[in-house]
Amino acid sequence: MVRADQIREDMEIVGNDGEHVGIVDGIDPDGEIKISRSDTPDRLHHFLPLATVEFVDDRVHLNRTSTRAMAEWR
């Protein structure tokens, strides 16, 4: 299980297809990953649950495709 403290601001988020999803802006108080609004098509903050993270190295790797992740973000 991935912990929130493994994820740092400015890390790239990628889907399990290797495609770019966004850049981490931070972790919100509910433990969700906040995506930088400067890296989203509508220029709004979006959020992904920590449960969508498969693993973290120099990037945040999700357990779903980039398309699915962007369809599910809130």
C-alpha positions as CSV (number, residue, x, y, z in Angstrom):
1,M,0.0,0.0,0.0
2,V,1.3,3.4,-1.0
3,R,1.5,6.1,1.7
4,A,0.7,9.7,1.1
5,D,4.2,10.7,2.4
6,Q,5.7,8.9,-0.6
7,I,4.1,11.4,-2.9
8,R,5.7,14.8,-3.3
9,E,4.7,18.0,-5.0
10,D,5.7,18.3,-8.7
11,M,5.9,14.6,-9.3
12,E,4.5,13.4,-12.6
13,I,1.5,11.1,-12.5
14,V,1.2,8.5,-15.2
15,G,-1.4,5.8,-16.0
16,N,-0.5,2.1,-16.2
17,D,-0.3,2.8,-20.0
18,G,2.7,5.1,-19.3
19,E,0.8,8.2,-20.5
20,H,0.9,11.5,-18.6
21,V,-2.1,12.3,-16.3
22,G,-0.9,15.3,-14.5
23,I,1.5,16.8,-12.0
24,V,1.1,16.5,-8.2
25,D,0.1,19.8,-6.5
26,G,-0.1,18.2,-3.1
27,I,-2.2,15.9,-0.9
28,D,-5.5,17.3,0.3
29,P,-6.6,16.8,3.9
30,D,-8.8,13.9,2.9
31,G,-5.7,12.1,1.6
32,E,-6.4,12.5,-2.1
33,I,-3.8,13.6,-4.7
34,K,-4.5,17.1,-5.9
35,I,-3.5,17.6,-9.5
36,S,-2.0,21.0,-10.5
37,R,-4.6,23.0,-12.3
38,S,-1.9,24.4,-14.7
39,D,-1.6,20.8,-16.0
40,T,-5.3,20.1,-16.6
41,P,-7.3,20.9,-19.8
42,D,-9.9,22.9,-18.0
43,R,-7.4,24.7,-15.6
44,L,-9.1,23.4,-12.5
45,H,-7.7,21.3,-9.7
46,H,-8.7,17.7,-9.9
47,F,-8.3,14.9,-7.4
48,L,-7.4,11.2,-7.5
49,P,-7.9,8.8,-4.5
50,L,-4.7,7.4,-3.1
51,A,-6.2,4.0,-3.8
52,T,-5.6,4.6,-7.5
53,V,-1.8,4.6,-7.0
54,E,0.0,1.3,-7.8
55,F,3.5,2.4,-6.8
56,V,5.8,5.4,-6.5
57,D,9.3,5.8,-7.8
58,D,10.4,9.1,-9.4
59,R,6.8,9.3,-10.7
60,V,3.3,8.3,-9.4
61,H,2.2,5.2,-11.2
62,L,-1.6,4.6,-11.3
63,N,-3.4,1.2,-11.4
64,R,-5.5,2.4,-14.3
65,T,-5.0,3.9,-17.7
66,S,-4.5,7.6,-18.1
67,T,-7.8,7.9,-19.9
68,R,-9.7,6.1,-17.2
69,A,-8.0,8.2,-14.5
70,M,-8.9,11.5,-16.1
71,A,-12.5,10.3,-16.6
72,E,-12.8,9.4,-12.9
73,W,-11.0,12.4,-11.3
74,R,-13.2,14.8,-9.4
